[in-house]
Amino acid sequence: MTNQQEAEFPVADRLEQLRAGLDAVERRIDAACAAVGRPRSEVTLVVVTKTYPASDTRLLSSLGVREVAENRDQDAAPKAADCADLPLIWHFVGQLQTNKVRSVVRYAHHIHSVDRPRLVTALSEAVLKAERPELGCLVQVAFDLGGGQGRAGVAPEDVPVLADLIADTPGLRLDGVMTVAPLTGPLAGDPAAAFTRLAEISTGVRAAHPAATMVSAGMSGDLEQAIAAGATHVRVGTAVLGARSPLG
């Protein structure tokens, strides 16, 4: 076996691992949609590639994946640069510090974690300075604020004000709402209830902003509940990519 062949076999193995994971998740999405009578076309799979190398992103692209997500700019920025030749849509799903905004707006198409007015202002300034197209923003909703270990985001009652601010801010486009199943509070351990509440919040947002149709909810362990509640985008990492050592 040549050195070139030795190098190629691990890539081929990884490609098959990713193909198997992707196929399994697609079957789950198909079944979840069928169970509640939703067309499969209503749900977009966003593959969360955080902690995985750019080589995996390239392999996923070769398998037809078009939407990927990252949660840390220090990992995402070089990966997006490495994969700039690929037809990918980049979602930023992690907590975003204002000092990272100028970097993130260079590659992100959607920010799922908008949770405060100061971030809205910073994103707008960076987008306008970069002279790039409008940046899609989702309001991150938290159902467990004040618990110490709660998720980031804004309380449900504060969503309309932040949504209006995004919609009225130059350079930004209000795309919808996002949540993660809560760790604490009355909805902890009940992702279905949390996702149903998010869908209700989304309905209210759409009443004022009809184009804000994205409902980002559900991950590897709870995508079925999210789809049943009306999620339009599910963010799945481990179920596609498997357990791997994080990047350094």
C-alpha positions as CSV (number, residue, x, y, z in Angstrom):
1,M,0.0,0.0,0.0
2,T,1.4,3.4,-1.0
3,N,1.6,6.4,1.4
4,Q,-1.0,8.1,-0.6
5,Q,-3.4,5.1,-0.2
6,E,-2.7,5.0,3.5
7,A,-3.7,8.7,3.7
8,E,-6.8,8.1,1.7
9,F,-8.3,5.2,3.6
10,P,-9.0,7.2,6.8
11,V,-10.7,9.9,4.7
12,A,-12.8,7.2,3.1
13,D,-13.7,5.7,6.5
14,R,-14.7,9.1,7.8
15,L,-16.8,9.8,4.8
16,E,-18.7,6.6,5.4
17,Q,-19.1,7.5,9.1
18,L,-20.6,10.9,8.2
19,R,-22.8,9.4,5.5
20,A,-24.2,6.9,8.0
21,G,-24.8,9.6,10.6
22,L,-26.4,12.0,8.1
23,D,-28.6,9.2,6.7
24,A,-29.8,8.3,10.2
25,V,-30.7,11.9,11.1
26,E,-32.5,12.4,7.8
27,R,-34.6,9.3,8.5
28,R,-35.4,10.7,12.0
29,I,-36.5,14.0,10.4
30,D,-38.5,12.2,7.8
31,A,-40.3,10.2,10.4
32,A,-40.9,13.1,12.7
33,C,-42.4,15.1,9.9
34,A,-44.6,12.2,8.8
35,A,-45.8,11.7,12.4
36,V,-47.3,15.2,12.6
37,G,-48.3,15.6,8.9
38,R,-45.6,18.1,8.0
39,P,-43.9,18.2,4.6
40,R,-40.2,17.3,4.9
41,S,-39.5,20.5,3.0
42,E,-40.6,22.5,6.0
43,V,-37.6,21.4,8.1
44,T,-34.0,22.4,7.4
45,L,-31.1,20.4,8.9
46,V,-28.3,22.6,10.1
47,V,-25.3,20.4,10.9
48,V,-23.4,21.7,13.9
49,T,-19.7,21.3,13.1
50,K,-18.3,22.9,16.2
51,T,-15.2,21.1,17.6
52,Y,-14.8,19.2,14.3
53,P,-12.2,20.0,11.7
54,A,-12.7,21.7,8.4
55,S,-12.0,18.4,6.7
56,D,-15.3,17.1,8.1
57,T,-17.1,20.2,6.8
58,R,-15.7,19.5,3.3
59,L,-16.8,15.9,3.5
60,L,-20.3,16.9,4.6
61,S,-20.5,19.3,1.7
62,S,-19.6,16.5,-0.6
63,L,-22.6,14.6,0.9
64,G,-25.0,17.4,0.1
65,V,-25.0,19.4,3.4
66,R,-25.5,23.1,2.7
67,E,-26.1,24.5,6.1
68,V,-23.6,24.3,8.9
69,A,-23.3,25.9,12.4
70,E,-20.5,27.0,14.7
71,N,-20.6,28.4,18.2
72,R,-17.1,29.9,18.7
73,D,-15.6,32.5,16.4
74,Q,-12.0,31.4,17.1
75,D,-12.9,28.0,15.6
76,A,-15.4,29.2,13.0
77,A,-13.5,32.0,11.4
78,P,-10.5,29.9,10.1
79,K,-12.9,27.0,9.2
80,A,-15.1,29.3,7.2
81,A,-12.0,30.7,5.4
82,D,-10.8,27.1,4.7
83,C,-14.2,26.3,3.2
84,A,-14.8,29.5,1.4
85,D,-15.0,27.7,-1.9
86,L,-17.9,25.5,-0.8
87,P,-21.6,26.4,-1.3
88,L,-22.3,26.6,2.4
89,I,-24.6,28.7,4.6
90,W,-23.0,29.5,7.9
91,H,-25.1,29.8,11.1
92,F,-23.6,31.2,14.3
93,V,-25.3,29.6,17.3
94,G,-23.2,30.4,20.3
95,Q,-23.1,33.3,22.7
96,L,-21.6,36.2,20.7
97,Q,-19.4,38.8,22.4
98,T,-19.4,42.2,20.9
99,N,-15.6,42.1,20.4
100,K,-16.1,39.1,18.0
101,V,-18.8,40.7,15.9
102,R,-16.6,42.2,13.2
103,S,-15.1,38.7,12.6
104,V,-18.4,36.9,12.7
105,V,-20.1,39.1,10.1
106,R,-17.4,38.2,7.6
107,Y,-18.8,34.7,7.2
108,A,-22.1,34.2,9.0
109,H,-25.4,34.3,7.2
110,H,-27.5,33.9,10.3
111,I,-27.0,34.7,14.0
112,H,-29.2,32.5,16.2
113,S,-28.1,34.0,19.5
114,V,-29.2,37.7,19.5
115,D,-30.1,38.4,23.1
116,R,-29.5,42.1,23.9
117,P,-29.8,45.5,22.3
118,R,-26.0,46.2,22.6
119,L,-25.4,43.2,20.3
120,V,-27.9,44.5,17.8
121,T,-26.1,47.8,17.6
122,A,-22.7,46.1,17.3
123,L,-23.9,43.8,14.5
124,S,-25.4,46.6,12.6
125,E,-22.3,48.7,12.8
126,A,-20.1,45.8,11.6
127,V,-22.4,44.9,8.8
128,L,-22.6,48.4,7.4
129,K,-18.9,48.9,7.7
130,A,-18.3,45.6,5.9
131,E,-20.7,46.6,3.1
132,R,-22.1,43.1,3.0
133,P,-25.7,42.0,2.5
134,E,-28.2,42.0,5.3
135,L,-27.4,39.7,8.2
136,G,-30.2,37.4,9.4
137,C,-30.8,37.5,13.1
138,L,-32.9,35.3,15.4
139,V,-34.0,36.3,18.9
140,Q,-32.7,33.7,21.4
141,V,-35.4,32.9,23.9
142,A,-34.6,31.6,27.4
143,F,-37.1,29.8,29.5
144,D,-34.8,29.4,32.6
145,L,-33.4,32.8,33.3
146,G,-32.1,33.5,36.8
147,G,-31.3,29.9,37.7
148,G,-27.5,30.3,37.7
149,Q,-27.1,27.5,35.2
150,G,-29.7,28.7,32.8
151,R,-29.4,29.2,29.0
152,A,-28.6,32.5,27.6
153,G,-31.3,34.5,25.9
154,V,-34.2,36.9,26.7
155,A,-37.3,36.2,28.6
156,P,-40.4,35.5,26.5
157,E,-42.0,38.7,27.5
158,D,-39.0,40.7,26.2
159,V,-39.0,39.1,22.8
160,P,-41.3,41.6,21.0
161,V,-39.2,44.6,21.9
162,L,-35.9,43.0,20.8
163,A,-37.5,41.7,17.6
164,D,-38.8,45.1,16.8
165,L,-35.3,46.6,17.4
166,I,-33.7,44.1,15.0
167,A,-36.3,44.7,12.3
168,D,-35.8,48.4,12.5
169,T,-31.9,48.4,12.6
170,P,-30.0,49.0,9.4
171,G,-28.1,46.1,8.0
172,L,-30.0,43.5,9.9
173,R,-33.0,41.2,9.0
174,L,-35.2,39.6,11.6
175,D,-35.4,35.9,10.7
176,G,-37.2,34.5,13.7
177,V,-36.6,33.0,17.1
178,M,-34.4,30.3,18.6
179,T,-34.2,28.4,21.9
180,V,-32.4,25.5,23.5
181,A,-34.3,23.1,25.8
182,P,-34.0,24.6,29.3
183,L,-31.8,23.1,32.0
184,T,-33.7,24.7,34.9
185,G,-37.0,26.2,35.7
186,P,-40.6,24.9,35.2
187,L,-39.9,23.6,31.7
188,A,-36.6,21.7,32.5
189,G,-36.7,18.2,31.3
190,D,-39.7,18.9,29.1
191,P,-38.3,20.0,25.7
192,A,-41.7,19.5,24.0
193,A,-43.3,22.0,26.3
194,A,-40.5,24.5,25.7
195,F,-40.6,24.1,22.0
196,T,-44.4,24.5,22.0
197,R,-44.0,27.7,23.9
198,L,-41.4,28.9,21.4
199,A,-43.8,28.2,18.6
200,E,-46.4,30.4,20.3
201,I,-43.8,33.2,20.7
202,S,-42.9,32.8,17.0
203,T,-46.6,33.2,16.1
204,G,-46.6,36.5,17.9
205,V,-43.4,37.7,16.3
206,R,-44.7,36.8,12.8
207,A,-47.9,38.8,13.4
208,A,-45.8,41.9,13.6
209,H,-43.0,40.7,11.2
210,P,-44.5,38.2,8.7
211,A,-41.1,37.4,7.1
212,A,-39.6,36.2,10.4
213,T,-40.5,32.6,9.8
214,M,-37.5,30.7,11.2
215,V,-38.1,28.7,14.4
216,S,-34.7,27.2,15.4
217,A,-35.1,24.5,18.0
218,G,-34.1,20.9,18.6
219,M,-30.7,19.1,18.7
220,S,-29.5,15.5,18.5
221,G,-31.6,14.4,21.5
222,D,-34.8,16.2,21.0
223,L,-35.2,17.0,17.3
224,E,-38.5,15.0,17.1
225,Q,-40.1,17.1,19.8
226,A,-39.0,20.3,18.1
227,I,-40.4,19.2,14.7
228,A,-43.7,18.3,16.3
229,A,-43.9,21.8,17.8
230,G,-43.2,23.5,14.5
231,A,-39.4,24.0,14.3
232,T,-38.2,25.0,10.8
233,H,-34.5,24.5,11.6
234,V,-33.0,21.7,13.7
235,R,-29.4,22.0,14.9
236,V,-27.7,18.6,15.0
237,G,-24.1,17.8,15.7
238,T,-23.3,14.6,17.6
239,A,-25.9,12.5,15.8
240,V,-24.3,13.3,12.5
241,L,-20.6,13.6,13.4
242,G,-20.4,11.3,16.3
243,A,-18.2,11.7,19.4
244,R,-14.8,13.0,18.6
245,S,-12.0,14.8,20.4
246,P,-12.5,18.6,20.4
247,L,-10.2,20.9,18.5
248,G,-7.4,22.3,20.7
